[in-house]
Every structure is written in C-alpha cells, then in structure tokens.
C-alpha cells in the first residue's frame, strides 16, 4: 500500500498533463491553433510541480523546456527562411517548451523526434490516400502533443 501512496501524486500529475495535451490536440486539429492561454500557464505549472520535487527535477524540467524551445525555434526560423511564414507555427515552439517542462531534459529530444515521426507518417498516409497535396498543411502540434501523451504513459508504466 505504501508504494501506491507514493505513486498516486505522480499518476495524478501525469493525468493532468495528459488532459492538457489532449486539449491542445483537439484545438489544433479543429482550429489549427495552439493557445497561449494553455501552453504558457501549463509550462509554468509544470516547472512549479517539478520544483516541489526538489532542485534537480526542477533543473531537468527547466533545461527540458529550454531545449524544447531552442530546438523548435530553430526549426521555426529555418522553415520560415526556406518555405516562408507559416511553415511551422510559433505555437509549436511553445508546445515544445511545454513538453520539455513536463517531460524533462532526459525525454524531450526523443519526444520531439517521435512527434515529427508521427506527423511524417500521417503526411505519407494522407498523400497515399489522395487527401493531401503540396500546399496542404498538417496541424503539427497535434502530433507533438500525441508524442507527449505516449511518453507520459510510457514513463508511468516504466516507473510503476
């Protein structure tokens, strides 16, 4: 029973994070937007939660958020230069920062790569089905959020 009591807060936090990511996914799929009123407070809450577990978890979350932001800001900048504005939205950059705060330094790069892989697979399937062309865009944040959910569930299973 004592082990269950210790894991209950972590499971509740994981459920909160998953709910936030599902909200982001739904809004991005429906409206093609990632809302600042979700990502920015979500990042702050994730950092504060990590601080409650000590300085080391906080630093890992802070570095994860920073790496997520920097990597996706780089992609945002490169995409804008190569394909023009809108190649990647700035909401995706802030979502990468949120994911870094939630998952920490140790998981952010894999999560971002998984999100890119999921989006790439979706693009291939849409092209093969004849439902996408060169000018059509994908709600990339939905795939990033899905990768975050996968990693949160995976981490919960591994830590039990």
Order of alpha helices (4+ residues) and beta strands (2+ residues): alpha-alpha-alpha-alpha-alpha-alpha
